[in-house]
Amino acid sequence: MALSQAAYKVEQALGHGDNAVTAQDVSNPGNDREKYGDPNVTMKALVWMGKNDVQMIECPKPKIIEDRDVILKITGSTVCGSDLHLLHGSVVEMQKGDILGHEFCGIIDQMGSAVKGLSIGDRVVASFQIACGDCYYCEKKLSSQCCKTNSNKIENAMYGGRTAGMFGYSHFTGGFAGGQAEYTRVPFGDVNLLKLPDDVPDEKGLYLSDVVATSWNCVVDTGVKEGDVVAIWGAGPIGQMAADFAFMNGASRVIMIDNNWRLDFMKEKYPKVETVDYTQLKGSKAVIWKLKEMCDGHGPDVALECVAGEYPKNWLHTIELATGLETDTSEIVNECIESVKNYGRVGITGVYVGYTNHFNIGSLMERGIRLIGNGQAPVHLYWEDLLKKIQAGEIDPLKMVTHRVRIEDMAKVYYKFDKKEDGMQKVYVQTQFSAPPCAGSPALTTY
């Protein structure tokens, strides 16, 4: 046994290693049709075929392989900014043919014999993480840190602990087939699926899978409170919803940092939000001084990082990323730390994969900054309350949705989303099983 006896006992206590309790690395049922795939039914699915290469393929429909599995007919999915990290090859452990997509909703098509509380035909949304429901973290509804659904040893070695399995997000997080397909297998379906009521259409319920819960967690986990001035890096869907949620939690001002048409979108959809176009400022510290100027010389109370670590701004980090000297640039995190007032809070929700250089730990320590890794949001902790807010009209996920597309066009959508073309923000992906569009849904765009 490679582990020391003490380490082995920790692994057992947390449910790691030998206690992993659901099939791992079932990233495409076509890899072993006899074991994982329906012998008679095929489906469309989007798969990763290498760096900057995704393709639509025909592959077997997944079948039930464990007694708490649920097979969903997918009625809606979407593309997340973090999917681009997979496209770019920034996330390790991707394999050719892996089915992508971690945000999806659907109709229950089949269920294992031990599934409770659900019925064939129920409309449901899936959490993007896969939780067992009864480990140390799941008992606290911290579903993103489930001890038992990701047995990947590389993640455990890099991070000093594992996170939950995730749909469509590499073998680093368990190797589970994703939902950018016509069918998906959901392990522990009675834990990882939430019923959608009739008054919440798929076009709104879908986003409880990730973006709504992730944005909410970004705001509340970083401790936004009454009167705070909040600066947000990144005007994508996460940043947009975080802006709304910051105001809901009492922020007096929200300032959005980004560039191009995304800021125009913010001005139209979120008129209370102030904007900073960083491309119109000169100097490596220009964003920092601009924010201090806007906030009486002290800076905002809270900074929310909703960008990610794979996008370098200067030549040094460009070289270091390209040569493998770091996996993530520290530039945006440093801007956040240096921008906030003394004893300010910085929350990181943008995806960071591994290690970074030139991190300003001195400013963090000397000025008493609270740096908070918001983690993969624990969807199960929030989604029931957030569903009620959607029902009550307090949250409108359709504000961020700019496109409705066909699953057949998903590969083209990825490339357009990556290049920020067509004013594309959040998309709704329909399949052959989707209901007619709800009121307020964008018109169908075909590519």
N, C-alpha and C positions, 0 to 999 in steps of 0.2 A: 504494500500500500504506500503510495507516494506521500500522502499526508501524514504529518505527525499525529500521534494518538490524540493530543489536545485539539489540534486543528480538525481532526476527523470528528471528534465529539461536537465541535461547533457546527460543522457541516450537517451532522445528523439533527442537532437541535433546531437548526434553521430550516431543515427540509431540503438542503442542497444535495448534490451528488447522487448517492444511491436512492434518495427519497424523491427524486423527480417523478411526478405522477401523471404525466400525459405525454403522448407520443411526440417526439421532437423531430425536427428536420423533415417534416412532411410538406416541403415547400412547393411541390407540384405533384398531384396524384399520378401524373403520367410517368414519373420516375419509377414507380412500381405499381402498375395498374392493378395487378392481381391483389396486392395488399391494400392499396389506398384508393383505387379508382373504380367507379361504376363500370361494369363490363360492356354496357350497352349505350350509355349516354355521353356525349361530348359537349363541351361548352367553349365559349370564347373567353380568353384571359389575356391580360397584359403581363409580359414577362421581361425580366432583365436579361440581356444577352451580352453584356460587357459595358465598359465605360462609355457613357453617352449613347447607348444603344438599347432601346426598348422596342418590343414588337408584340403585335397581336397574334395569338396562335389559337389553334383548336387543341384541346387536351381533354382528358377524361373528367367528368363530373366527380367530385369527391364523394366518398361513401362513409358511412358510420364505421368507425374502427374502435370506439370506446363507448361504454354504456351511458355516458353523460354528454356525448356529442350531439350537436344539432347541425343539420344541413340547411342552409338558407338559400332561397331564391333571392338573388340580389336585385333590389328595386332602385337603389341609389348608392353611388359612391362619389368620391371627389379626389382631387389632387391636393396634397399638402406641400407647403414649402419644404418640409423635411424630406419629402420624396425626391427632391432635387439632389439631396446629398447622396442618395442611392444612385441616381442617374449619373452623377459625376464620379462615382467610385470613391467617395469620401468615407463611406462606412465600410468597415472591414467585413469579411466573411460572406460576401455576396457570391452566389454561384449561378452560372448560366441556366436559364429556365425557371428561376424563382418567380413565383406569381406575386405581384406587387399590390399595395393598397392596404392601408390600415384604418380607413374611415368608411363605414358602410352600414346600410340598413337593408331590411328585406322581409320576406315572408317565410315562416317556418315550413319547410318542405318535408323533412324527416327528423325523427328524434330517437335517441338511444333509450333503452328500457328504463334507465334510472333517472331520466330528466324529470324534474318536478316543477309544477307551477306554470307550465307552458303547454300550448296545444298547437297541433298542426293548423296552419292558416293564420296564426298570430302575426301581426305586424310588430317588428322589433328593430331596435338599433343595437349594434354591438359596441362595446368599449374597445378601443384600439389595443389595449393591453389584455393579456389573458391571465386571469386570477383563479386560484383553486377554491377560494372561499373560506378556508378554515386554518390557514397557517398563521403565524405570529402577526404578520402585517395585514393579511386579509381580515382578520378578526377586528382590526381597527379601521377597516375600509380603506387602507392605504394600498389599493390594488396594484399600483404600478411597481410596488416592491415585493410582490408575491415571491415567496421562497421556493416554490415548487414547480414553476412552469417554464423555467429556463435553466438548462443544465450546461450551458456553454462555459467551458473552462477558461477560454481566453478572456472573456469579460470578467470573470471572477478574479483572474490574475491582474488585469489592468486596473480594476476599480476597487479591489479589496472586498468585493461582494457582488452579488448578482442582482439584476432587476428582473421584473416579470417578463415572460414571453410576450412578444408583440406580433401582430399580424403583418405579413408582407414587409418585414424590415430586417432581413438578413438572418443568417445562422448565428450571428452574434447575439441575437435576441430570441433564439430558439428555432428559427427556421420554419415558421408557420406560413402556409399559403395565405395570401392576402385577399382582399375583397374587390379588387379591380378585375372582376370576373362575373360570370353569370350565376355561379354557385360558390359557396364557401363553407368549409367545415369549421364550426365553432366549438372548441373543447370547453367542457364545463358550461354548457349552454345556459343552464339555469342560474349561473352566476354572472355570466358575461353578456347577457342580453336583457334589455329593458323594453317592456311593452310600450308601444306608442298608442295613445288614445285617439279616437276618431277625429278630435278637433285639432290634432297636430299632424299636418301632412308630412310626408317623407322629406320634402324640400326644407323643412325646418327641423324635424327630428333627427335627420342624418347627422347634423353637426354636433349633437351631443356625444358622438363617438369620440371626438378629440377637440376640435378647435374651440368650442364654447367652454368646455371644462378646463382646457389648457389656459385659455385667456383668463378665466375666473381665478384659477389657481395662481397664475402669475400675479394678479392684483392682491388677492387676500393673503397669499403666503408671504408676499413682500411687505405686508402690513400697511397698505394704503388706508389712510384714515381721514376724518373730517378736517378740511382746511389744507390738506397737502397739495403742493405743486408737484406734478408728476411729469417727467420727461420719458418719452418712449422712442426707442431706436427701432425703426422698421414699420412702414405703413402697409404691410401685408395684412391678411385676414386676422392673424393673432394680434397684431398691434392695434388694428381697428377695434376689435372686440374688447381688448384691454382698455382702450380709451373710454369706451362706453361704460365698462365696469368700474373704472377708476372714478368716474363721476357718480355712479350708483353708490359707491362706497365713501363718498363725501369729498372727493378731491375738489379744490377750488379752481384749479387750472390744469390743463393737459397740453403738453407741447410735443409735437410729433417731428422726429428727425428722419428725413429720407430725401429723395429727389424725384425728378421727372413727373409723369402724369399721375403717379400715386398720390402726390400731395394735392393735385387738383381734385382727385377723387375724394380725398379727405375733406377738402373745403366744401364740396358739394353735399356729401353724405353726413358729415360730422362737423357742422359749422361752428360749434363751440371750441373745437380743437385749434390751437395755434400751431403754425408750421415753421420749420426751419429746413431750407434746402441746403444741404451741406456742400453741394457742388458750387454754390455761389459764394462760399467763404474761402479765404486764402490762409494757408498756414496749417501745420499739423495740429495745433491746439485751438483752431478757430471755432470749432463746435463748442468746446469747453467755455471759451471766453464769451461766446454769443449767449449761451445759456446763463452764465453768471450775470451778464448785462441785462437779460430779460427778468432776472430774479433778484434785483436789488443788490447785486454784487456777490451774493452768497451761493447761488445755484439752487436747483430744485431740491425738494425734500427726498424725492424718490426717483430712481432711474430704473426703467424696465428694458432689458435687453431682449428684443424680439427679432433678432436678425440671424445669428449663428456665426460660428467661428471659421467658416471655410472661405470667406470673402476678404482677401487682403486689400488694403488701401495703399500701401507703400511698397517700394521695390524690395526692401529687406525681407518683409514677411512673405512676399511673393516667391522669393528665392528659397526661403526656409521651408515653405509649404511644398514647393516643387521638388526639393531635394530630400524631403522626408525628415528634416531637422525639427519639425513640429507638425502636429496634425491640425492645429487650430491657431488662428491669429488672435493676439490679445488686444488688438487695437480698440475694438468697440468696448470691451470690458474696461479697459483703461480710461476711455472717454467717460464712461458711466461713473467710475470711481472718482475721477478728478473733477467731474462736473457738479456732483451733488455737494450740498453744504456739509460742513463738519457734522459727524454723527448721522449722516444721511444713510439711506438704505438703497442697495442695488440688488435687483432680482434678475437672475439669468434663466430665461425660458428658451431662447434660441439654442439649437442643438450644438453641443461641443462634444467631440468624440474622444479626445485623448489628452495631449499635452501641448502646452504653449510656452513661448519664450517672451522675455522682456515684459513680464507682468509687474505692474507697479505695486508691489506689496508694501513699499514704504508709505505711500499715500493711504493705503488701506489701514495700516496699523496706526500711524501717527495721527491721522484725522478721525479715527474711531468709526470708520465706515463699516456698516453691516453688509457683508456680501452673502447673498442667499442663492444657492443653487435650487431653483424651484423644482427641478427634477422632471421626470415624465409625470404629468398631472395624475393624481389618483382619481380617475374618472368616477369610480363607484362612490367616493365620498360626497360628490356633488350632484350627480346627474338627476336624481329624483327631484331635488329642489330646483335645479335649473329647468327641468321639464315643466314644473309648475309656473316658473317665471315666463316661459314661452307661452304656455296656455293663457296666462293672464295678460299677455301682450307687453310685459316689461322688457323682454328680450326679443328682438326680431333678427334671426340669423340671415334672413334674405337680404338685409342691407348690404352684406358683403358679397353676395352672389351676383356675378356679372354675366355668366354664360351657362346655358344648358346644352349638353353635348351628348352624342351617342357613344356607347362603349366601343363601337367599331372604330371610332376616331381617336381613341385614347393615346396612341403613340404620337400622333400629330399634336394633340393637346399638350402632352408633356413638353415637346420642343417649343411650342408657342409660350407656354407658361414659363419655361426656363428663360426665354428671350424677352419676357415681359411684353409680348406682342398683343395686339387687338384689345388693349385695355383689360386684359384678363386678370381678375383677382381670384375669387373662389368660383369653382365650377360645380354644377350638378350633373352627374353622369347617369343617363338613363339606360335601361336594358329592355329586353323584350318583356320583362315582368313588371315594368314600372306602370304606375297609375297615370292617368292624364295629368298634365301640369296643374298645379294649384294656382290660385290667384296670387299674382305678384311674381311668379316664376318667370325668368327670362325666356324669351322665345328660343326655340331650338336653332343652334348653329351647326351646320355640317361642314366638314373639312375634306 
